[in-house]
Amino acid sequence: MKFNKTPTADWLLQFGINTEVGITCRLKCPGCIRTFFPKKVLANRSIWRFDQYKPILDATNDYKFCGNHSDPIYHPDFLQTLKYLNDSNTIYR
C-alpha cells in the first residue's frame, strides 16, 4: 500500500493523521458503542498490522492514536510503532 500525497490530502497532513488500527479494549465505558452493541463491533473487527499502516505514518510528521473503539496499548504492534515514530522524529499523541 502506498499513501499518495495529493492537493486534496494536504489539509489533512498539515493537521496530522488520527487512526484507529485495532479493536481491543479492556474498558467498559458507559457511552462506548462496545457497551451498547458489542456483537456488532466484534463482527466488523479487523486489525491493521504495522506494515499495513506504515505508509500512513510516513506521510505525516504528526500522528495521533485515536482510541475511540480500542485502546492502542493493546495493539500487537504498539511498541514497534512507538519505536518507529521515535526513530523517525514523528510527533505522536
BELVEN-V729421 format. One record per backbone hydrogen bond with DSSP energy under -1.0 kcal/mol. CO is the residue of the C=O (numbers start at 1). NH is the residue of the N-H. If there is no record, write none. Layout:
co = (CO:CO)
nh = (NH:NH)
//
This chain:
co = (6:6:9:10:17:19:21:24:29:32:32:33:37:38:39:40:42:49:49:50:53:54:61:62:63:64:71:72:75:77:78:79:80:81:82:83:84:85:86:91)
nh = (9:10:13:14:64:66:48:71:32:35:36:37:41:42:43:44:45:52:53:54:57:58:91:17:93:19:74:75:78:81:82:83:84:85:86:87:88:90:89:63)
//
